[in-house]
Amino acid sequence: MSAVHEERLARAALSQLTEPGTPRIRDLVADMGAVALYEELLQNRNPQGVLTDFALRLADNDPERELDRAARQGVRFIVPGDDEWPSQLDALEPVRGASNRGGLPLGLWVKGPLRLNELADAVAVVGSRSCTTYGIDVAGQMSAEVAKAGTCVISGAAFGIDQAAHRGALSAQGKTVAVLACGVDKFYPEAHANLLRYLAEHGAVVSEVPLGWSPMRSRFLARNRLIAGLGRGTVVVEAAARSGALSTANWTTQLNRPLMAVPGPVTSAPSEGAHQLIRNGEATLVTQSAEVLEMIKPSGEYLFDMPRGPEHRRDGLSSCEAQVLEAVPVARAVAVDSISRTAGIGLVEAGKALRKLAEEGLVVQSDHGWKLSRDARS
């Protein structure tokens, strides 16, 4: 089942008229519906002054032509009601960001074979453009491992952490999606043209702005809500105190989805923002992919085993047995009463403990008394 053609045309037209998340268009679509609002504009009506602001764009607006042009470039425009619509984005509808911008996108322009309704299991990996080699290594490895586990990696194709996240997922032959602040027909940044071209052929490149539109600061901020909205959670790997990645983190928090942050060296400026998220209790500290998967998977589906050091034979001893063992000499055997005095343990209890330690192979008995076994000494 797909949205009707009139709905798609109206939303495509409106997406060409307005910036992402504009409050008036968003609210009018919610109240009137996209088709009714577009008809009002075509009939020169001016609901809430929208026509006045968008008259120049409306004069050159031809959604049918735009959809045909997109199709010739292998780009599809999906809208709410389509089979491919990623339902996890619906949670954005009531969420508002800076300047009251936010909410559900009018639609998504998508290039690539990966269908967005297959992204129910996804995680956003974001961070600083001016990152360190530590951040690149962590983002790449973490993304590769979560992708290998079948989880799609969402990021923004920017320099630094974003690029490392995409490449990490691709190195594991996993799924990854780039969400852009410009049209999906543009390579931004240009240095990542090959990466974006590969994603358009093997994964997906997504934007809510039409073909040909250039990146702008406000579009990056709006784009960040889509990155947060497509993922079950967000991992911040290196973010300075004023990093744009903190915008994505804020959207994630507003969506009540898991926010995670990777710690860096305490002296590292690129990790200041990530550290602040952890310190404020906004983000959960994660250091490996297993911890990320435990956070985003359904409850009980993926349980992370706490790391433990190597087990030793002494680990299972009671406090009394451990105390007696500490009192047993290494080289010269001594009587049980000597061990009892040294350990500060009663004679009977010390004798029981020594027999248990002998069963464990930690002490040996001779005619002269007790001493540590060779295994215990090693």
Buried (B, 14 or more C-beta within 10 A) or exposed (E): EEBEEEBBBBBBBBBBBBBBBBBBBBEBBBEBEBBEBBBBBEEEEEBEEBBEBBEEEBEEBEBEEBBEBBEEBBBBBBBBEBEBBBEBBEBBEEBBBEEEBBBBBBBBBBBBEBBBBEBEBBBBBBBBBBBBEBBBBBBBBBBBBBBBBEBBBBBBBBBBBBBBBBBBBBBBEBBBBBBBBBBBBBBBBEEBEEBBEBBBEBBBBBBBBBBEBEBBEBBBBBBBBBBBBBBBBBBBBBBBEEBBBBBBBBBBBBBEBBBBBBBBEEEBBBBBBBBBBBEEEBBBEBEBBBBBBBBBBEEEEBEBEEEEEEEEEBEEBEEBBBBBBEBBBEEEBBEBEBBBBBBEBEEEBBBBBBEBBBEBEBBBBEEEBBBBBEEBEE
